[in-house]
Amino acid sequence: MIINAEIHYPINRGCLSDDVNAALDYKGITKQIIAHVEDGQFLLLEKLVSDVLNICTQAEVVTHAQVRIDKPHALRFADSVSLTLHYDKS
């Protein structure tokens, strides 16, 4: 399985000055995703992609997120099966 998460949030001066505390904690988000995938059993790719997208959008500052998960060799004669979902803050 290959998970790609794209997360958008406004950059502020803290990020531009290399202040880790002012940036989105994507390391923490990554750890949450890994734990969720390792602890779960998913029959539907849709459910897993939705769960990962929800993890990516928990931070209040997130304005847009997109998650794509590929399952290589999930179908016979196909290189991969993938699903993409996205979130836009209203």
C-alpha positions as CSV (number, residue, x, y, z in Angstrom):
1,M,0.0,0.0,0.0
2,I,1.2,3.5,-0.9
3,I,-0.2,6.5,0.9
4,N,0.2,10.0,-0.4
5,A,-1.2,12.9,1.7
6,E,-1.1,16.5,0.5
7,I,-2.0,19.0,3.2
8,H,-2.4,22.8,2.7
9,Y,-2.3,25.4,5.5
10,P,-1.3,29.0,5.6
11,I,2.3,29.7,6.0
12,N,3.1,32.3,8.6
13,R,6.3,34.1,9.5
14,G,7.3,31.4,12.0
15,C,7.6,28.9,9.2
16,L,9.6,31.2,7.1
17,S,12.0,31.7,10.1
18,D,12.5,28.0,10.5
19,D,10.4,27.8,13.7
20,V,9.3,24.2,14.0
21,N,6.6,25.1,16.6
22,A,4.9,27.4,14.1
23,A,4.6,24.7,11.4
24,L,2.1,21.9,11.0
25,D,3.1,18.8,12.9
26,Y,3.3,16.5,9.9
27,K,5.5,14.0,11.8
28,G,2.7,13.6,14.3
29,I,0.1,13.2,11.5
30,T,2.3,10.6,9.9
31,K,2.6,8.6,13.1
32,Q,-1.2,8.7,13.5
33,I,-1.7,7.4,10.0
34,I,0.8,4.6,10.5
35,A,-0.8,3.6,13.8
36,H,-4.3,3.6,12.3
37,V,-3.2,1.5,9.3
38,E,-1.3,-1.0,11.5
39,D,-4.2,-1.3,14.0
40,G,-7.0,-1.6,11.5
41,Q,-8.4,-4.1,9.1
42,F,-10.2,-2.5,6.1
43,L,-12.4,-4.3,3.6
44,L,-13.0,-1.1,1.6
45,L,-10.3,1.1,0.3
46,E,-12.9,4.0,0.5
47,K,-13.0,3.6,4.3
48,L,-9.3,3.7,4.7
49,V,-8.8,6.7,2.5
50,S,-11.6,8.5,4.4
51,D,-10.0,7.7,7.7
52,V,-6.6,8.9,6.6
53,L,-8.2,12.1,5.2
54,N,-9.9,12.7,8.6
55,I,-6.5,12.4,10.4
56,C,-5.0,14.9,8.0
57,T,-7.7,17.5,8.6
58,Q,-7.8,17.4,12.4
59,A,-5.6,20.5,12.8
60,E,-7.7,23.7,12.7
61,V,-5.2,25.4,10.3
62,V,-5.7,22.9,7.5
63,T,-7.5,24.5,4.6
64,H,-7.2,21.7,2.0
65,A,-6.1,18.1,2.0
66,Q,-6.0,15.3,-0.5
67,V,-5.2,11.6,0.2
68,R,-4.5,9.0,-2.4
69,I,-3.9,5.4,-1.5
70,D,-2.6,2.9,-4.0
71,K,-2.8,-0.9,-3.6
72,P,-0.3,-2.4,-6.0
73,H,-1.4,-5.7,-7.5
74,A,-4.9,-5.6,-5.9
75,L,-6.5,-6.7,-9.1
76,R,-5.3,-9.3,-11.5
77,F,-3.8,-7.8,-14.6
78,A,-3.6,-4.4,-13.1
79,D,-0.5,-2.7,-11.7
80,S,-2.4,-0.9,-9.0
81,V,-5.8,0.2,-7.8
82,S,-6.0,3.7,-6.2
83,L,-8.6,6.0,-4.7
84,T,-8.3,9.7,-4.0
85,L,-10.5,11.8,-1.7
86,H,-10.1,15.5,-0.9
87,Y,-11.2,18.0,1.7
88,D,-11.7,21.8,1.3
89,K,-12.5,23.9,4.4
90,S,-15.6,25.9,3.8
